[in-house]
Amino acid sequence: MERPIYRFLHLVFALGTLHLLVLLTLELQRHFQLRQDLAQAQVRLEALEQRNRKLTDELQIVADARYREGLARQMGYVHKDELLYRHVQP
């Protein structure tokens, strides 16, 4: 004959096991979500590092006085003692 306390202990054990499985499932789900978030962050970081390199290269180009002078001349600016001649296409 099974004692009533054993039935209660079996119930507690079953509920504890079920609770453990639920927690384990939640932790596994969280683990995979964090891995996915980490992979997405890594991709974004690589894209930002590439953009940073491009901007650094652009800053180095713009720091050159000859480049800036060329841009100003393309916009039509000249030095004080220069004359601007425009060629009109017939």
N, C-alpha and C positions, 0 to 999 in steps of 0.2 A: 504494500500500500504506500502510495506516494504522499509525503507530508505536504501540507499547504505551503509551507515556507519554500519548499523546493520549486513548486509551481511559480511562486513569486520571483525566486532567484532566476529561474529559466526565462521568465518574461523580462526581467531587468537585463539579463545577458543578451537576449534577442534585441531589445531596444538599443542597448549600448552598441551592439554590432551594427545595427542599421544606422545609427548615428555616426559611427566611425566610417562606414561606407559613404554616407552622404558627404561628410567632411572631406574624405579623400577625393571624391569626385569633384567637389568644389575647388579643392587645391590644385588638382590636375588641370581643371578648366582655367583657373587663374594663371597657372604656369604657362600654358600654351598661349594665352592672351598676352602675357608679358613678353614671351618670345616674339610674338607677332608685332607687338608695339616696338620692341627693340629693333627688329629688322626694318620696320618702317622708319624709325628714327635714324638708323644707320644710312638708309638710302637718302633721306633728307639731308643728313650731315654731309654726305659725299657731294650732293648737288650744291649745297651751300659752299663747300670748300672749292669746288670747281668755279663757281661764280666769283668767289673771293679771289682766286688766282687770275681770272679774266679781268676783274676790276683793278687788281694790282698791276697787271701788265698795261692796262689802259692808263693808269696813273703815271707809270714810267714813261709812256709815250707822250702824254700831255705835258710832262715836266720838261720836255725838250723845247727850247726857245724857237728852234727852226720850225718845228711842227706848228706851234702857236702862230708864228708869223705867216706860215703858209695858209692857215685857216683864215687869218685876218685878211690876207690878200685875196683869197677866194671870195670874201664878202665885199671886196672892193676898196678896202682901206689901203692907203699909201703913206709913205713917210712925208714929213713936212716939205722936203725939197724935191719931191718926185711929182711927175705929172701922170695923170691917168688917161690913156688913149683907149677908146673903145672902137672895136671894129664892127661895123654894121654890115651884115650879110645882105647882098642885093636880092 
